[in-house]
């Protein structure tokens, strides 16, 4: 008796649609769909496997860049980059002037703009960021350039959510020098004619 599992095995050579059609009645061939396997092999031939996508050095993109795959940029991008569930790598030749949103961002080139990551931002050697970083984990290598502010939110906290009144662990410790300077700065701000 005919078994469908034996007729189509993607891993066996010669076990594809051609082998499924040999020695079987035409009625059984109708139930064997050759199209999905053919589509899979053509996708693999075109390089459609899940892997990083590269944007080359000579490519310039202006506008909004979104996607659902890991991406490596070696070219120039201006505008907005949104890969919220994927890893974005800015290569050594990458020049970005954009707002960046990704799961994880690895920077080897130059980024001008704010970078927001749900997991981690990693500025490697010779990487450069001029803008604010929002991520629960931030790594800046020796030799990297960074100018801006860093907001390391906890993964469970929602953006813009204030810490609870009794939660002292969420408040950063104020250095003694900053604590002494704070009252001096507060007095001139409140002084003046009323």
Kinemage of the C-alpha trace (Angstrom):
@kinemage 1
@onewidth
@group {chain A} dominant
@subgroup {mainchain}
@vectorlist {calphas} color= white
{ca unk a 1} P 0.000 0.000 0.000
{ca unk a 2} L 1.164 3.547 -0.715
{ca unk a 3} L 2.591 5.587 2.193
{ca unk a 4} L 2.871 9.313 1.802
{ca unk a 5} L 5.781 9.642 4.265
{ca unk a 6} L 7.926 7.278 2.200
{ca unk a 7} L 7.037 9.009 -1.060
{ca unk a 8} L 8.363 12.462 -0.150
{ca unk a 9} L 11.488 12.712 1.976
{ca unk a 10} L 13.287 16.066 1.704
{ca unk a 11} L 16.551 14.634 3.044
{ca unk a 12} L 16.848 11.660 0.696
{ca unk a 13} L 18.423 12.229 -2.737
{ca unk a 14} L 16.057 11.088 -5.438
{ca unk a 15} L 13.218 10.888 -2.918
{ca unk a 16} L 11.596 13.987 -4.339
{ca unk a 17} L 8.698 14.363 -6.725
{ca unk a 18} L 10.373 12.306 -9.478
{ca unk a 19} L 10.747 9.266 -7.208
{ca unk a 20} L 7.240 9.738 -5.845
{ca unk a 21} L 5.840 9.456 -9.345
{ca unk a 22} L 7.558 6.175 -10.237
{ca unk a 23} L 5.628 2.967 -9.834
{ca unk a 24} L 2.464 4.602 -8.532
{ca unk a 25} L -0.956 4.975 -10.012
{ca unk a 26} L -2.028 8.414 -11.313
{ca unk a 27} L -4.578 8.651 -8.519
{ca unk a 28} L -1.819 8.583 -5.865
{ca unk a 29} L 0.223 11.191 -7.746
{ca unk a 30} L -2.630 13.661 -7.429
{ca unk a 31} L -2.387 13.474 -3.638
{ca unk a 32} L 1.386 14.013 -3.633
{ca unk a 33} L 2.079 17.754 -3.814
{ca unk a 34} L 5.437 18.305 -5.579
{ca unk a 35} L 5.173 22.110 -5.365
{ca unk a 36} L 6.203 22.621 -1.699
{ca unk a 37} L 9.477 20.745 -2.119
{ca unk a 38} L 10.195 22.532 -5.374
{ca unk a 39} L 9.512 25.847 -3.665
{ca unk a 40} L 11.842 24.943 -0.793
{ca unk a 41} L 14.703 24.032 -3.103
{ca unk a 42} L 14.262 27.200 -5.168
{ca unk a 43} L 14.249 29.306 -1.964
{ca unk a 44} L 17.506 27.663 -0.889
{ca unk a 45} L 19.003 28.268 -4.303
{ca unk a 46} L 18.200 31.961 -3.961
{ca unk a 47} L 19.775 32.121 -0.489
{ca unk a 48} L 16.510 32.514 1.400
{ca unk a 49} L 17.646 30.551 4.462
{ca unk a 50} L 17.442 32.315 7.788
{ca unk a 51} L 20.750 34.138 7.974
{ca unk a 52} L 22.000 37.697 8.125
{ca unk a 53} L 21.182 39.954 5.216
{ca unk a 54} L 23.950 42.301 4.042
{ca unk a 55} L 23.681 45.829 2.721
{ca unk a 56} L 26.914 46.530 0.841
{ca unk a 57} L 29.313 49.489 1.012
{ca unk a 58} L 28.009 51.136 -2.127
{ca unk a 59} L 24.329 51.034 -1.097
{ca unk a 60} L 22.649 54.247 0.129
{ca unk a 61} L 19.184 54.045 1.704
{ca unk a 62} L 17.126 57.102 2.627
{ca unk a 63} L 13.843 56.494 4.419
{ca unk a 64} L 12.464 53.749 6.629
{ca unk a 65} L 14.110 50.320 6.809
{ca unk a 66} L 12.115 47.509 8.448
{ca unk a 67} L 12.483 43.766 8.435
{ca unk a 68} L 12.226 40.459 10.266
{ca unk a 69} L 15.734 39.109 9.632
{ca unk a 70} L 19.160 39.806 11.095
{ca unk a 71} L 20.824 42.591 9.129
{ca unk a 72} L 24.396 43.783 8.555
{ca unk a 73} L 24.828 47.271 7.119
{ca unk a 74} L 28.081 48.283 5.421
{ca unk a 75} L 26.556 51.166 3.439
{ca unk a 76} L 24.830 54.438 4.302
{ca unk a 77} L 21.344 54.648 5.831
{ca unk a 78} L 19.436 57.826 6.689
{ca unk a 79} L 16.011 57.817 8.341
{ca unk a 80} L 14.691 55.034 10.574
{ca unk a 81} L 15.782 51.404 11.063
{ca unk a 82} L 13.326 49.044 12.742
{ca unk a 83} L 14.249 45.392 13.406
{ca unk a 84} L 12.577 44.926 16.790
{ca unk a 85} L 12.923 41.111 16.894
{ca unk a 86} L 16.327 40.823 15.227
{ca unk a 87} L 20.021 41.662 15.461
{ca unk a 88} L 21.366 44.712 13.628
{ca unk a 89} L 25.095 44.916 12.931
{ca unk a 90} L 26.621 48.164 11.694
{ca unk a 91} L 29.796 47.067 9.907
{ca unk a 92} L 33.101 48.964 9.951
{ca unk a 93} L 32.139 50.819 6.759
{ca unk a 94} L 28.545 51.477 7.877
{ca unk a 95} L 27.465 55.114 8.262
{ca unk a 96} L 24.039 55.516 9.874
{ca unk a 97} L 22.072 58.722 10.464
{ca unk a 98} L 18.889 57.240 11.831
{ca unk a 99} L 16.757 56.296 14.793
{ca unk a 100} L 17.519 52.621 15.421
{ca unk a 101} L 15.188 50.057 17.016
{ca unk a 102} L 16.320 46.409 17.272
{ca unk a 103} L 16.558 43.450 19.616
{ca unk a 104} L 20.342 43.739 19.713
{ca unk a 105} L 22.654 46.268 18.041
{ca unk a 106} L 26.361 45.682 17.339
{ca unk a 107} L 28.212 48.804 16.200
{ca unk a 108} L 31.539 48.665 14.385
{ca unk a 109} L 30.928 51.760 12.207
{ca unk a 110} L 29.327 55.167 12.848
{ca unk a 111} L 25.831 55.847 14.154
{ca unk a 112} L 24.374 59.321 14.521
{ca unk a 113} L 20.989 59.095 16.214
{ca unk a 114} L 19.297 57.355 19.100
{ca unk a 115} L 19.701 53.603 19.500
{ca unk a 116} L 17.025 51.537 21.288
{ca unk a 117} L 17.501 47.810 21.884
{ca unk a 118} L 15.337 45.347 23.812
{ca unk a 119} L 18.373 43.211 24.758
{ca unk a 120} L 21.810 44.803 24.231
{ca unk a 121} L 23.819 47.544 22.521
{ca unk a 122} L 27.471 46.684 21.886
{ca unk a 123} L 29.855 49.400 20.637
{ca unk a 124} L 33.012 47.619 19.499
{ca unk a 125} L 36.549 48.914 18.806
{ca unk a 126} L 36.457 51.905 16.449
{ca unk a 127} L 32.631 51.970 16.687
{ca unk a 128} L 31.045 55.378 17.174
{ca unk a 129} L 27.675 56.531 18.512
{ca unk a 130} L 26.523 60.148 18.726
{ca unk a 131} L 23.102 59.871 20.341
{ca unk a 132} L 21.225 58.369 23.239
{ca unk a 133} L 21.159 54.645 24.012
{ca unk a 134} L 18.224 52.849 25.627
{ca unk a 135} L 18.890 49.182 26.440
{ca unk a 136} L 19.027 46.874 29.480
{ca unk a 137} L 22.647 45.943 28.632
{ca unk a 138} L 25.286 48.236 27.134
{ca unk a 139} L 28.894 47.363 26.312
{ca unk a 140} L 31.418 49.953 25.131
{ca unk a 141} L 34.809 48.608 24.114
{ca unk a 142} L 38.091 50.375 24.668
{ca unk a 143} L 38.756 52.520 21.611
{ca unk a 144} L 35.056 53.098 20.900
{ca unk a 145} L 33.484 56.577 20.752
{ca unk a 146} L 30.237 57.495 22.504
{ca unk a 147} L 28.597 60.864 23.045
{ca unk a 148} L 25.113 60.946 24.527
{ca unk a 149} L 23.185 59.451 27.412
{ca unk a 150} L 22.478 55.866 28.404
{ca unk a 151} L 19.200 54.647 29.881
{ca unk a 152} L 19.587 51.071 31.084
{ca unk a 153} L 16.001 50.065 31.772
{ca unk a 154} L 15.238 46.754 33.333
{ca unk a 155} L 13.717 44.187 31.024
{ca unk a 156} L 10.567 43.961 33.199
{ca unk a 157} L 10.092 47.737 33.513
{ca unk a 158} L 8.095 49.610 30.935
{ca unk a 159} L 9.579 52.752 29.361
{ca unk a 160} L 8.576 55.905 31.230
{ca unk a 161} L 7.422 53.943 34.281
{ca unk a 162} L 8.452 55.600 37.543
{ca unk a 163} L 9.949 53.405 40.287
{ca unk a 164} L 7.742 52.607 43.279
{ca unk a 165} L 8.054 54.881 46.334
{ca unk a 166} L 9.540 52.138 48.527
{ca unk a 167} L 11.855 50.791 45.816
{ca unk a 168} L 15.272 52.191 46.724
{ca unk a 169} L 17.150 49.696 44.552
{ca unk a 170} L 15.814 51.325 41.394
{ca unk a 171} L 17.162 54.755 42.401
{ca unk a 172} L 20.802 55.385 41.553
{ca unk a 173} L 23.051 56.252 44.457
{ca unk a 174} L 23.917 59.946 44.515
{ca unk a 175} L 27.664 60.551 44.859
{ca unk a 176} L 28.607 62.817 47.808
{ca unk a 177} L 30.037 65.509 45.503
{ca unk a 178} L 26.806 65.640 43.503
{ca unk a 179} L 24.742 65.708 46.704
{ca unk a 180} L 26.625 68.775 47.944
{ca unk a 181} L 26.363 70.537 44.576
{ca unk a 182} L 22.617 69.939 44.316
{ca unk a 183} L 21.565 72.363 47.113
{ca unk a 184} L 23.815 75.096 45.696
{ca unk a 185} L 22.230 74.741 42.265
{ca unk a 186} L 18.717 74.641 43.692
{ca unk a 187} L 19.017 77.974 45.544
{ca unk a 188} L 19.683 80.209 42.493
{ca unk a 189} L 16.903 78.509 40.542
{ca unk a 190} L 14.336 79.396 43.235
{ca unk a 191} L 15.757 82.870 43.900
{ca unk a 192} L 14.494 85.890 42.057
{ca unk a 193} L 11.655 88.423 42.097
{ca unk a 194} L 8.170 87.084 42.664
